[in-house]
Amino acid sequence: EIAKAAGMNVALVNYYFCSKKQLFKLVFEAVLEDFMLSTIEVFQKDLSLESKMRIFIEREYEFLTSYPDIPRFILSELSRGDKCEFDHAGILEKIAATGVFEELKEAQDKGIIRKVDL
């Protein structure tokens, strides 16, 4: 389906990507890589938590505006029951290393933002 939609030779696509799952993983990682790197960059800056969240939301909006089909694509693929092999734990570790989770917890404890599970 993917090869035909892209106007590519099915055998060639299968040769390079081995499976639809592998192709999905590569597309997912490529699309999210820039967004996640910019997110980590924001969280590492010496800014107030409010400023970090404002910039994060702006960048997320820009990302979703640039790639409006990505959320539907991801949900569609995940709803098929295939296990997503994207390394979300690695990304969470990088975000956690910025200290933003501690900042959020502190803001929750002070009542600045409502409590949510992190």
Secondary structure as the mmCIF struct_conf table of DSSP 4:
data_model
#
loop_
_struct_conf.conf_type_id
_struct_conf.id
_struct_conf.beg_label_comp_id
_struct_conf.beg_label_asym_id
_struct_conf.beg_label_seq_id
_struct_conf.end_label_comp_id
_struct_conf.end_label_asym_id
_struct_conf.end_label_seq_id
HELX_RH_AL_P HELX_RH_AL_P1 ILE A 2 ALA A 5
TURN_TY1_P TURN_TY1_P1 ALA A 6 GLY A 7
HELX_RH_AL_P HELX_RH_AL_P2 VAL A 10 PHE A 17
BEND BEND1 CYS A 18 SER A 19
HELX_RH_AL_P HELX_RH_AL_P3 LYS A 20 GLN A 44
BEND BEND2 LYS A 45 ASP A 46
HELX_RH_AL_P HELX_RH_AL_P4 LEU A 49 SER A 66
TURN_TY1_P TURN_TY1_P2 PRO A 68 ASP A 69
HELX_RH_AL_P HELX_RH_AL_P5 ILE A 70 SER A 79
TURN_TY1_P TURN_TY1_P3 ARG A 80 GLY A 81
HELX_LH_PP_P HELX_LH_PP_P1 ASP A 82 CYS A 84
HELX_RH_AL_P HELX_RH_AL_P6 HIS A 88 ALA A 97
TURN_TY1_P TURN_TY1_P4 THR A 98 GLY A 99
HELX_RH_AL_P HELX_RH_AL_P7 VAL A 100 ASP A 109
TURN_TY1_P TURN_TY1_P5 LYS A 110 GLY A 111
BEND BEND3 ILE A 112 ILE A 113
#
